[in-house]
């Protein structure tokens, strides 16, 4: 096969020469900026663990590029091996950050990462004098991270716009790394000369930087989408108890009511008052009242099953919706609430306090289908008033004839 030279290539396809020092300076600056951004996100949102991975990955890439820049200036095996190792490790941290973003446990992945990095480092050190071997080790390990990321993203059923951007970036990165490996094989077979290799490698390096920037942009879109959903979630929560707001509760109630009208799917509504709550506030102070409300919300919500929703309706009044539930299930929950509260005291101003509740229950089922035009809240409120008239600390079902 005829040897292809860089001089021959430049005659056919005139291309400006790319300076490696400039390319690595660009990589260093980009990585540093991205690390600062993810560091700010990690500092502002401490529970957003993916940002820490992406910050660490950007920092390792930055330091790795610094070492490679040093290697191009002064030579030596250590900067080349260490620089490539840090860049590869940094990119694997981008992958683990993606896993953390989707809430996947990464301990086993991190163990695999350590093994892969160790093998790559020892392989590179064993043949550090052979730059072709080093390029091959770098390319294969980098390619493995990209393939893992692609498989993970492609396997997800519901993909957000950010995930699609990441997929495009990963595919571009895979193509670049595959081409680098192809060039390495060609030059090792002496089909092309070093000058030709360096020209193509430099342009491919530039495209890889673009794919890395596109991947970071995809991460930003994922993050913005996640933060938007978190804001929406917090907007639908009561500030004091962390329970869903009345508006969110009413939305779920409307859905349950529509299902009842369409398919006669039964549901139940429990309206709950903390007994003598005003006395707690007057005698112990409003902070003690807040503690009681938090304790009540946490204790009762722990008894609920999937799809059952509890909301703070206002003051010391709470409501619980039991979709697709019978009268027996509603009564069972009312009994469990009373038993749980009587068994678990709350410490208020260093004193144990037991609280009791009054519960009014209204139903929608085939037995009262003709009452669907009435307000189920009014029915539950009338049942609640009946409990209070009977001395509180109990529960009652609404039935026709009960008046507030």
Long-range contacts (C-beta under 8 A, 24 or more apart in sequence): 1-189, 1-191, 3-190, 3-191, 3-192, 3-193, 4-191, 4-192, 4-193, 4-196, 5-192, 5-193, 5-195, 5-196, 6-193, 6-194, 6-195, 6-196, 6-197, 6-198, 6-199, 7-195, 8-196, 9-196, 9-199, 10-199, 15-199, 15-203, 17-199, 17-202, 18-199, 18-202, 18-203, 18-205, 18-206, 20-72, 20-202, 21-69, 21-72, 21-73, 23-202, 23-205, 23-206, 23-209, 24-65, 24-68, 24-69, 24-72, 25-69, 26-209, 27-61, 27-62, 27-65, 27-209, 28-62, 28-65, 28-66, 28-69, 30-209, 30-212, 30-213, 31-58, 31-59, 31-61, 31-62, 31-65, 31-90, 32-58, 32-62, 34-58, 34-216, 35-59, 35-62, 41-223, 45-227, 48-223, 48-226, 49-100, 50-97, 50-98, 50-100, 50-101, 50-219, 50-223, 51-97, 51-223, 52-97, 53-93, 53-94, 53-96, 53-97, 53-100, 54-93, 54-94, 54-97, 54-216, 54-219, 56-90, 56-93, 57-89, 57-90, 57-91, 57-92, 57-93, 57-94, 57-97, 58-90, 59-90, 60-86, 60-87, 60-89, 60-90, 60-93, 61-86, 61-87, 61-90, 61-91, 64-88, 64-89, 64-90, 77-128, 77-129, 80-128, 80-131, 80-134, 81-121, 81-124, 81-125, 81-128, 81-134, 84-124, 84-134, 84-137, 84-138, 85-117, 85-120, 85-121, 85-124, 87-138, 87-142, 88-117, 88-120, 88-138, 88-141, 88-142, 88-145, 89-113, 89-117, 91-142, 91-145, 91-146, 92-116, 92-117, 92-145, 94-145, 94-149, 94-215, 94-219, 95-145, 95-148, 95-149, 95-152, 97-219, 98-149, 98-152, 98-153, 98-166, 98-219, 99-152, 101-219, 101-222, 101-223, 101-226, 102-156, 116-141, 116-144, 117-141, 132-184, 132-187, 132-188, 135-180, 135-184, 136-181, 136-184, 139-177, 139-180, 139-181, 139-184, 140-181, 142-173, 142-177, 143-174, 143-177, 143-178, 143-181, 146-170, 146-173, 146-174, 146-177, 147-174, 150-174, 160-221, 160-222, 160-225, 161-221, 161-225, 162-218, 162-219, 162-220, 162-221, 162-222, 162-223, 162-224, 162-225, 163-218, 163-222, 164-218, 165-214, 165-215, 165-217, 165-218, 165-221, 166-215, 166-218, 166-219, 166-222, 167-218, 168-214, 168-218, 169-211, 169-212, 169-214, 169-215, 169-217, 169-218, 170-211, 170-215, 172-207, 172-210, 172-211, 172-214, 173-208, 173-211, 173-212, 173-215, 176-204, 176-207, 176-208, 176-211, 177-208, 179-204, 180-204, 238-297, 238-311, 238-312, 240-290, 240-293, 240-294, 240-312, 241-293, 241-294, 241-296, 241-297, 241-298, 241-312, 242-297, 243-297, 243-301, 243-310, 243-311, 243-312, 243-318, 244-309, 244-310, 244-311, 245-311, 245-312, 246-311, 246-312, 246-313, 246-314, 248-309, 248-311, 249-309, 249-311, 249-313, 249-319, 249-321, 252-309, 252-321, 252-323, 253-321, 253-376, 256-321, 256-323, 256-364, 257-364, 257-372, 257-376, 259-323, 259-324, 260-364, 260-372, 261-372, 264-365, 264-366, 264-369, 265-323, 265-324, 266-324, 266-325, 266-326, 266-363, 266-364, 266-365, 266-366, 267-321, 267-322, 267-323, 267-324, 267-325, 267-363, 267-364, 268-321, 268-322, 268-325, 268-326, 268-327, 268-329, 268-330, 268-361, 268-362, 268-363, 268-364, 269-319, 269-320, 269-321, 269-322, 269-361, 269-362, 269-363, 269-376, 269-377, 269-379, 269-380, 270-319, 270-320, 270-322, 270-330, 270-333, 270-334, 270-359, 270-360, 270-361, 270-380, 270-395, 271-313, 271-317, 271-318, 271-319, 271-359, 271-360, 271-361, 271-362, 271-377, 271-380, 271-381, 271-383, 271-384, 272-300, 272-317, 272-318, 272-319, 272-320, 272-337, 272-357, 272-358, 272-359, 272-360, 272-384, 273-316, 273-317, 273-318, 273-357, 273-358, 273-384, 273-388, 274-316, 274-355, 274-356, 274-357, 275-355, 275-356, 275-357, 275-358, 275-392, 275-393, 276-392, 277-315, 277-316, 280-348, 280-353, 284-348, 284-349, 288-348, 288-349, 289-316, 291-346, 291-348, 292-346, 292-348, 292-353, 292-355, 295-346, 295-355, 296-341, 296-355, 296-357, 299-340, 299-341, 299-344, 300-337, 300-340, 300-341, 303-333, 303-336, 303-337, 303-340, 304-333, 319-377, 319-380, 326-365, 327-363, 327-365, 327-397, 330-361, 330-363, 330-397, 331-361, 331-395, 331-397, 334-359, 334-361, 334-395, 335-395, 338-393, 338-394, 338-395, 356-392, 356-393, 357-393, 358-384, 358-387, 358-388, 358-392, 358-393, 358-394, 358-395, 359-384, 359-387, 359-394, 359-395, 359-396, 360-384, 360-385, 360-386, 360-387, 360-395, 360-396, 360-398, 361-395, 361-396, 361-397, 361-398, 362-397, 362-398, 363-397, 363-398, 371-400, 378-404
